[in-house]
Amino acid sequence: MTSSSTTRFGVIGTGGIASVMTSDIALLPDVEVVAVGSRSAASAERFAGAHGVPRAHGSYADLVADPDVDAVYVATPHPGHLDAALLAIEAGKAVLIEKPFTMNAAQAREIVDAARARGVFCMEAMWTRFLPHVLRIRELVAAGALGEITTVTADHDQWFAFDPEHRLFSPELGGGALLDLGVYPVSFASMLLGTPSQVTARADFGPTGVDAQTSMIFEYASGAHAVLSTTMRAAGPCQAAIVGTEGRIEIDTTWYAPTSFVFRPRVGEPEVWTEEPAPDEHKGLRFEAAEVARCLREGLTESPAMPLDETVAIMETLDQVRDQIGLTYPGL
Ligand SMILES: NC(=O)c1ccc[n+]([C@@H]2O[C@H](COP(=O)([O-])OP(=O)(O)OC[C@H]3O[C@@H](n4cnc5c(N)ncnc54)[C@H](OP(=O)(O)O)[C@@H]3O)[C@@H](O)[C@H]2O)c1
């Protein structure tokens, strides 16, 4: 349980996604960002001032020790997720960890074991899982509207200006398309089809030694296939489809953000699903924060929509893809 009816978040890191999450949480009535922690006091002060956050801490250790923080949101580059998450768990705090959960499955298991041993809530911040259109799609799939799923397709293709210093291109900061962008289609396929029995992957590497583009085919015991791709060199359609024996769902651009979809039954008229009012595709992180709050109120230590065993399985699949394409990181 949280100590009041409001769930109070503390944010670790003062970068891009920490800002977006803090702004989006401000739209929720019962969730609040009450503190921020940074490697530098100046950056924490700046962030707190910009977002109206009451307390600024000049270290992550001080943030997790803040008695007014119920849940810690880890928003550092991926190689920092492990240490920050363990810090929060050791302090007895619930923890929401940005995607990818960790750099590899071994690190993911370490966090999950620690959270379970301490009895605290823990969840991967895969925001797509909690978006209204995805919740509706899960209902349709569970109701059998698609019949047996044969194929899942999804791309996550974005253009980023090449900058060897930026975390996306830096091996030391866990760069590359797969872990940053490819984790979305991999998680989407996992949500719909489970763990693949066979993984085939190909990649093209950029000048800094991380993957610029990766394509994947996953095969499943049911006979289904997932055909997934990611690049950070070009803006692709960012669309997804779930194809089944009785119908298909086509998710519009940008499928992993708030958007609309069409359900096309094999027999019958198509149905268009849209959110009213029209969603802003740049907003929607608050839904996962609301899920954390709900789980804490209900005394859950993990979310049924994004279970920890599945997060570990997703990291195992990403490890298999990395093995096949030869994507390694310093010190790992
Ligand atoms: N859900 C989404 O839509 C989404 C979107 C973008 C990113 N993400 C995820 O969020 C995480 C952070 O991404 P971001 O784009 O916010 O990154 P960013 O803008 O580079 O910010 C990361 C922050 O982490 C802290 N940090 C700790 N160690 C660091 C290091 N060695 N180098 C640089 N910064 C370090 C810094 O804050 P202090 O110096 O204040 O400690 C920094 O401001 C990544 O894991 C990414 O995959 C998710």
PDBQT file of the ligand as one rigid body, heavy atoms in Angstrom, charges set to zero:
ROOT
HETATM    1  N1  LIG A 401       9.422   4.968 -22.980  1.00  0.00    +0.000 N 
HETATM    2  C1  LIG A 401       9.899   5.739 -23.931  1.00  0.00    +0.000 C 
HETATM    3  O1  LIG A 401       9.170   6.214 -24.799  1.00  0.00    +0.000 OA
HETATM    4  C2  LIG A 401      11.347   6.086 -23.909  1.00  0.00    +0.000 A 
HETATM    5  C3  LIG A 401      11.794   7.127 -24.725  1.00  0.00    +0.000 A 
HETATM    6  C4  LIG A 401      13.140   7.485 -24.646  1.00  0.00    +0.000 A 
HETATM    7  C5  LIG A 401      13.984   6.794 -23.808  1.00  0.00    +0.000 A 
HETATM    8  N2  LIG A 401      13.534   5.769 -23.053  1.00  0.00    +0.000 N 
HETATM    9  C6  LIG A 401      14.440   5.018 -22.172  1.00  0.00    +0.000 C 
HETATM   10  O2  LIG A 401      14.769   5.859 -21.074  1.00  0.00    +0.000 OA
HETATM   11  C7  LIG A 401      16.142   5.727 -20.718  1.00  0.00    +0.000 C 
HETATM   12  C8  LIG A 401      16.767   7.120 -20.749  1.00  0.00    +0.000 C 
HETATM   13  O3  LIG A 401      16.655   7.662 -22.040  1.00  0.00    +0.000 OA
HETATM   14  P1  LIG A 401      16.718   9.252 -22.307  1.00  0.00    +0.000 P 
HETATM   15  O4  LIG A 401      16.453   9.439 -23.758  1.00  0.00    +0.000 OA
HETATM   16  O5  LIG A 401      15.892   9.975 -21.322  1.00  0.00    +0.000 OA
HETATM   17  O6  LIG A 401      18.262   9.526 -22.016  1.00  0.00    +0.000 OA
HETATM   18  P2  LIG A 401      18.984  10.911 -21.718  1.00  0.00    +0.000 P 
HETATM   19  O7  LIG A 401      18.173  12.045 -22.255  1.00  0.00    +0.000 OA
HETATM   20  O8  LIG A 401      20.380  10.755 -22.164  1.00  0.00    +0.000 OA
HETATM   21  O9  LIG A 401      18.949  11.023 -20.137  1.00  0.00    +0.000 OA
HETATM   22  C9  LIG A 401      19.470  10.043 -19.309  1.00  0.00    +0.000 C 
HETATM   23  C10 LIG A 401      19.709  10.624 -17.928  1.00  0.00    +0.000 C 
HETATM   24  O10 LIG A 401      20.292   9.591 -17.157  1.00  0.00    +0.000 OA
HETATM   25  C11 LIG A 401      21.272  10.109 -16.270  1.00  0.00    +0.000 C 
HETATM   26  N3  LIG A 401      22.508   9.366 -16.451  1.00  0.00    +0.000 N 
HETATM   27  C12 LIG A 401      23.044   8.479 -15.572  1.00  0.00    +0.000 A 
HETATM   28  N4  LIG A 401      24.179   7.965 -16.015  1.00  0.00    +0.000 NA
HETATM   29  C13 LIG A 401      24.410   8.542 -17.208  1.00  0.00    +0.000 A 
HETATM   30  C14 LIG A 401      25.462   8.422 -18.150  1.00  0.00    +0.000 A 
HETATM   31  N5  LIG A 401      26.508   7.600 -17.951  1.00  0.00    +0.000 N 
HETATM   32  N6  LIG A 401      25.394   9.161 -19.264  1.00  0.00    +0.000 NA
HETATM   33  C15 LIG A 401      24.368   9.972 -19.493  1.00  0.00    +0.000 A 
HETATM   34  N7  LIG A 401      23.333  10.140 -18.623  1.00  0.00    +0.000 NA
HETATM   35  C16 LIG A 401      23.354   9.416 -17.488  1.00  0.00    +0.000 A 
HETATM   36  C17 LIG A 401      21.404  11.586 -16.576  1.00  0.00    +0.000 C 
HETATM   37  O11 LIG A 401      20.739  12.281 -15.540  1.00  0.00    +0.000 OA
HETATM   38  P3  LIG A 401      21.543  12.883 -14.286  1.00  0.00    +0.000 P 
HETATM   39  O12 LIG A 401      22.858  13.358 -14.831  1.00  0.00    +0.000 OA
HETATM   40  O13 LIG A 401      20.658  13.944 -13.838  1.00  0.00    +0.000 OA
HETATM   41  O14 LIG A 401      21.722  11.792 -13.296  1.00  0.00    +0.000 OA
HETATM   42  C18 LIG A 401      20.676  11.775 -17.887  1.00  0.00    +0.000 C 
HETATM   43  O15 LIG A 401      20.020  13.018 -17.958  1.00  0.00    +0.000 OA
HETATM   44  C19 LIG A 401      16.754   4.733 -21.716  1.00  0.00    +0.000 C 
HETATM   45  O16 LIG A 401      16.863   3.461 -21.114  1.00  0.00    +0.000 OA
HETATM   46  C20 LIG A 401      15.745   4.688 -22.868  1.00  0.00    +0.000 C 
HETATM   47  O17 LIG A 401      15.661   3.428 -23.511  1.00  0.00    +0.000 OA
HETATM   48  C21 LIG A 401      12.224   5.420 -23.087  1.00  0.00    +0.000 A 
ENDROOT
TORSDOF 0
